[in-house]
Amino acid sequence: PLTMWRVLAQSVAGTSHAARNAPCQDAHATAVVETADGPTLVIAVADGAGSAQFSEFGAAAACRVLVREARDGLAAGVAVGALSR
């Protein structure tokens, strides 16, 4: 079915990251899930800890897992308000 959601998202390294040649450590993930109530947009964002090496991987993993779990729950009929940790 045609959904009304169009998602545009981007994570960009800040000036302090650029100055020290560090990668962007922020992440995001999105999904549109068809539910009984209609299409539902799921969005996750994570701010990687700039002081932690490889935090960009943890931020990306957190977003992927959260979106996957929410998508799977919604597709199984769990209500938005019933989603939890």
Stockholm file with secondary structure:
# STOCKHOLM 1.0

chainA/1-85         PLTMWRVLAQSVAGTSHAARNAPCQDAHATAVVETADGPTLVIAVADGAGSAQFSEFGAAAACRVLVREARDGLAAGVAVGALSR
#=GR chainA/1-85 SS CCCSCCCCCCCCCCHHHHHTTCCCCEEEEEEEEEETTEEEEEEEEEECCTTSTTHHHHHHHHHHHHHHHHHHHHHTTCCGGGCCC
#=GC SS_cons        CCCSCCCCCCCCCCHHHHHTTCCCCEEEEEEEEEETTEEEEEEEEEECCTTSTTHHHHHHHHHHHHHHHHHHHHHTTCCGGGCCC
//
